[in-house]
Amino acid sequence: MEKTTSAKPLVSVIILNYNTFQLTLDCVASIKKHTPLNVSVEYIIVDNASANNEGVALENTFQNQDDCKVLRSQINLGFGAGNVLGSQQAKGHYFAFINSDVLFTEDCFSEMVAFMKSHTDAGVCGIQILDGDGRKTISHRPFEGVRYKLFGRKFLYRTDARIIKINADLKMPTQVDFVIGSFIFFSAKAYRECGGFDPNIFLYYEEFDLCYRLKKLGYKTFFLPQLNYVHLEGKSGGINRLMEKEHLLSYLYVVRKNLGFFKFWIIKNFLLFTYIYKAPFKPKYRPLLKFLLFRGESLSHSLRHQQKQLERD
């Protein structure tokens, strides 16, 4: 693979930092360690209004590294808008959006670039995720439409042979519905053509939304099982009741946006009746039932609207 001769890098890496200073440093270091010199990479780190002046600390850490740029947001933009901010500064032929709690254990970019170059219909690809103990975890998923929600994944697999099982033992690059967004690799052309991340989505289901929009434009999403990376899942953001509600809001928003009102209506009411049935026996469903009944699916209830702007230095 030839190194780009112009100032334009081959790959732009965009990493969001939110109170994960050391994880971000480890992430960048691991990518640099395992990426050969003939693959030119720029690093764009977006600090999403972290506490304790982490944005300033990142600026100080990378100030003498010409391949790194730190952008500081004065408000937590969430995953979608944070990546939009970073991608606006990206100049590469390919965009790699990588969570701060990701570690490279091998050269990933060389093969991913080669694959994308040889498959011009590929808009985005992902690779195999390993947990902190080196075990394979879910790296791709089917679109969660009406059949998925009402009847489950097994029904989906039985009724559509084109849908790849999430635990399939794949040996070759395979087309899938969407790949998990902890490390997602785009052709810059395809990313821009589909409009990039939706800034309305604060957290969750961004990859569903992106890959579905790319599909409508004629691009394919591929999973490359021969490559691996470690995702220290949960280190860059915990799961709690507020996050569960955000998860629900994002899912319903993405469904309505991409699948249409009728399918959205079916899924919303199915979830509502599911919560009504389960809430008396399983307390974890009660907050979701109350939330969906009395507050609805409007994004006005998203955590995005609860963020406060930091004071400028």
TIMAR-112961 format. One record per residue: x, y, z of N, C-alpha, C in turn. Coordinates in steps of 0.05 Angstrom, whole numbers, plus 5000, padded with zeros to 4 digits. Example, Ala and Ser with C-alpha at 12.3 -4.5 7.8 and 13.67 -1.06 7.14 Angstrom:
<nodes>
526448865156524649105156526449345156;525749555142527349795143525850015157;
</nodes>
This chain:
<nodes>
501749765000500050005000501850255000;501250434982502850674979501950894998;503751025009503151255027502151485010;500151625020499051855007501252065005;501652164980503952354976503152644983;500552704983499752974990499352995020;498553235028498153275057495553135066;494053035047491552905054492152625066;491352565090491852305102490152085089;491051845092489451615082487051575101;487551575127485351525146485151745167;482751835171482252025193480951875216;482151875239481151745263479751955280;477151905286475652095303475051945329;475852055352475451935378474052135396;471852055408470552225428471652165456;472252385470473152355498471052475516;470052315535468252425556469052305582;470652445597471652355623473152085621;474652055599476051805594478951865586;480252055599482852155591484851935586;485251755605487351555603486551345581;483951275580483051095559483651205531;483151465528483751595502486651585495;488351635514491251625510492051335502;490951145516491650855510490650775483;488250875476487150815449488950915427;489651175428491351295408494051145406;495151085430497750955430497650675417;495450535422495150265411494850275380;493450475370493150505341495750565328;497250755340499850835330501850595330;501750435351503550215354503150005332;500649965324500049745306499449835277;499750095272499250195245501950245231;502450125208505050165195505450455185;507950525182508550805174507550875146;507150675129506150735102503150785101;501850775124498950845125498851115140;498351325126498251595139495551635153;495751715178493451745196493452015209;491152145210490852375227488952305250;489352425273487652365296486252615304;483552595305481952825314480452735339;481152865361480052785388478153005396;475652935400473553125408473053085438;473653295454472953275482470053385485;468353205496465453275498464853395525;466153615531465653765556466153595581;468553465581469253295604469753465629;469553335651470153465677473153485681;473953645701476753655710478653755688;477653925670479354035649480853825632;479453605627480753395611481353495583;479653675572480153785546482753935545;483354085565485854235567488154035569;487753835586489853625589490453485563;488453435547488853305521490353495502;489553745502490953945485493953955493;494553955518497353965527498853705520;497453485521498753225515499453205485;497653295468498053255439499153515425;499853715439500453975426502953955408;504753775413507153745397506953515377;504653405374504253185355502653285331;504053315309502853435285500553275273;500453015279498352855268495852845286;495852995308493652995327492453275330;489853285330488453535335486253485356;486153665375484153645397482053865393;479553785392477353975391475853975418;475354205429473954215455471154335451;469154165458466454265458465754375486;464254585487463454695513460954565524;459854375509457454235518457753945509;456653755524456753475517454753435493;455853405470454253375446453053105441;453952905457453152635452454752505430;454052265424455652105404455352215376;452852265368452352345340453552615334;452852815348453853085343456753115348;457752975368460652975374462252875351;461352655338462652555315462352735290;460052875289459753065267461853285270;462253385294464253595299466953495290;467653255298470253145290470553105260;468452995248468652925219468753175202;467753405212467953655197470853735193;472553655210475453715209477053505194;475753275188477153045176477853095147;480253015139481153045111481852785098;481552565112482452305101480652195079;481651995065480051845045478151655059;478751585084477151405100476851525128;474451485139473951585166473651345185;475151335207474851125227473851255253;471451195260470251295285470751085306;472251155327473250955346472651045375;471350875391470850935419473550965434;473451125455475951165471476750915486;474850725490475550485505476250245486;477350315463478150115443481250095443;482249855440485149805437485649635412;487549725396488449565373490449365383;490249115371492148915377493648815352;492848935329494148875304493649105284;494949095261494549295240491749245228;489949415233487249385222486849545196;488049785195487449965173488349865146;490649725144491749645118489749465103;488749255117486849075104484149205099;483249375118480649505114480749695090;482949845087483150025064483249855038;484849645038485049475014482349355007;480849275027478149165021476349375010;476249615022474549825012475249904984;477849914978478749984951477849774930;477749524937477049314919474049264918;472549394936469649364936468449644936;468049754913467250034910464350074920;462849854923460049884933459949874963;462349834976462449835006462450115017;460450185032460450445045461750445072;461550225086462550205113463149915119;465149875137465649605146466449605176;466249375188467049335216468449075219;469749025241471248785246470548655272;471748435278471048275302471848415328;469948425346470448545372471248325392;473248385408474048215430473548365456;472748225477472548355503475248365517;475348475541477948505555479348245560;477848015559479047755563479747605538;479347745515480047625489477847455477;475447465488473247305477471647465456;470747335436469147465415466447555426;465647795418463047895426461547985401;459048055404457348125381458548365366;458948325340460248535324458548635301;456348505296454448595275451648505283;449648635273446848575280445048615257;442648495258440548545237439048805245;437848925225436149155230433749065247;433149225267431049145287428349265278;427149135259424549215249422249065262;419949055249417548935260417948635266;418948485246419348195251421248145274;423348305275425348265296424048305324;422548525327421448595353419148415361;417448345342415148185349415747885352;417647785336418047495336420847415343;422747595344425447535353427347465330;429847445337431947395317431647125303;430946915318430846655306428746645284;426446785288424446795267425546945243;427047155248428247305226430147135210;431846975223433646805209432246585193;430046485203428546275189427146375165;426246625166424646735144426246895124;428746945129430447095110433246995111;434046825092436646705092438846895087;438247135078440247345073441347465099;439847445120440647565146442547385160;444847495166447047345179446647335209;446947095220446647055249448947205263;448247325286450247495300452547325311;452147065315454246885325455246695304;454746755279455746585257458746575257;459846345251462746315250463746375222;464046635216464746725189467746715185;468446645161471346625153472146835132;470146945119470647125097469047385101;469947605089468347855090465447795081;463547895097460747835092459048085095;457048105077455248335079453348285102;452948495118451148485141449348735141;447448735160445648975161447149215173;448249175197449849395208451949285227;454149425230456349345247456349525272;457449415294457349555320459249795318;458250015330459550275326461850345344;462950155359465350225375467750265357;467750145333469850205313468550155286;467950375272466550355247468050515226;468550385203470450485183468950555157;469050805149467450905126469250985103;468250955079469251105057468251395062;470151585060469351865065467251955046;467451865021465451935001462651845009;462451585017459851475025458751615050;460551665069459751805094458552075088;459852225071458852495065456252475049;456152275031453752255014451252195030;451552035051449151965067448552175089;450252375091449852585110451152555137;452552325141453952275166452152225190;453252245213451752195238449452385241;447252285251444952455257445352585284;445752855285446252985311443952985330;441552905321439252875339439552645358;441152445350441452205366443752255386;443052265412444952315432446652065438;445351845440446751585445445051355433;446351145424445150895416443850905388;444150685374442850635348443950805325;446150945330447251105308448050935284;449250695290450150525268447850405252;445650345265443150255252442350465232;442150715242441250935226443150985202;445750995206447651045185447650825164;447750575173447850345154445350325138;443050385150440550375136440450595114;441350825121441351045101443350985079;445650865085447550785064446250575046;444850395058443550185042441550305022;440050505030438150625012439550774989;442050844993443650974972445150774954;444850514961446150314945448750214955;449650314978452150224990451649975008;453749815011453549575028455249605053;454349455074455849445099457149165101;459749155107461148905108462348855135;462448605143463848515167466248355159;468548435169471148295163472048135187;471547875187471947715211474947655217;476647695197479447625201481047825217;479848055223481148255239479748285266;481348365286480248385313481148645327;479648735346480448945364479148895391;480249015412479148985439477449225445;475049165455473249375465472749335495;473749515511473349495540470649605546;468549455538465849545537464849645564;463649875564462549985589464450185602;466950185594468950365607468450655599;467350695575466950975566464151085572;462550915585459851005592458350785606;457250835629455750635644452850605635;451550405645448750355639447050395664;445050565663443250615685440450665674;438650735692435850775683435650995663;437151215667437051435647437951335620;440051175620441051065594439050875581;437650725598435650545587433450695573;432650925584430651095572431751215546;434251305547435451415523435551205501;436250965508436250735489433550705476;431450715491428750685480428050925462;428651165471428151405454429551385427;432151325428433751305404432651095385;431950865396430950655379428350735365;426450845380423950925368424351145347;426151335353426751545334427851435307;429751245310431051135286428950965270;427250825284425250665270423250845255;422351055268420451225255421751365231;424151455235425651595214426151425189;426951175194427851005171425750805162;424050705179422150495171419350595167;418750845174416150955169414250945193;412151105191410351135215408850875221;407950725201406350485207407950275222;410350215213412050025228412850135256;413350395257413850525283411450485301;409050525292406650505308406350215319;406850025302406649735310408649685332;411149765328413249705347412849845373;412050105372411650255396409450125413;407250045401405049925416405749645426;407249505410408149245419409849275444;411749465444413349515468411649595492;409649765487407949865508406449635521;405349455505403849225516405749035530;408249005519410248835532410948935560;411349205562411949315588409549295608;407149325598404749295615404549015626;405148815608405048535616407248465636;409648565632411948485648412348645673;411448905673411949085696411048975723;408748845725407948745752409748525763;411248385745412948165754415848235754;416648425737419448505735419748805738;420648895761420749185767422349345748;424349225734426049385716424449505693;422149385687420549485664418649715672;418349765698416449965707417250245699;419750325702420550595694420150635664;420650435648420250455619417350475611;415650325625412750345621411750625628;412550725651411650995659412651205640;415151175631416351365613414851375586;414351135575413051125549410151205550;408851145573405951225576405651525579;407251645596406751915604408552125592;410852035580412652235568412952185538;412351945529412351885500415151855489;415251845462417751785448419152035438;418252275445419352515435422252555444;424052645426426752695433427152935451;424953075456425153295475425853195503;425452935508426152815534428952685534;430452725512433152615510435052755530;437052595538439252715555440652945541;440452945514441653165499440753445509;438253455518437153715526437553775555;439053605569439653645597442553725601;444053755579446953825581447254125586;449154195602449754475609452354555598;452554805588455054895576457054965598;459554885592461754955610462555245606;463655355627464755625625467355605608;467755805592470255815576472555895594;474955795586477355855601478056145599;
</nodes>
